[in-house]
Amino acid sequence: MPELPEVETLRRDLERSILGRMATEIWIAPDVPRLVQGLAPEELRQRLIGARFQGVQRRGKLLIFLLSDGRGHLLLHRRMSGNLLHRRNGTPADPYTRFVL
């Protein structure tokens, strides 16, 4: 499980790399029903596409992505072994990829 300093470092790195960027494409693995909670995966996808990231906050080990246009927040927890990877567009996903934004 990631420790709190790791989560804070990730928050800072994410804020530098995604601030002001727009979500244009989203893929959610269909075989992971617990990945998205509170909304149907397709509804989450529709809400995120076109949203700009206005900031990243942290509450404990939870990452909170602030979205533009009153679209709310995207919450992310890495769980026991979750990883976030920043890759160039078009890079093939590895077999353990569950969410692409």
Beta strands, then each sheet from edge to edge (+ up, - down):
strand 1: 27-28
strand 2: 53-59
strand 3: 62-67
strand 4: 73-77
strand 5: 99-100
sheet 1: 1+ 5-
sheet 2: 2+ 3- 4+
end
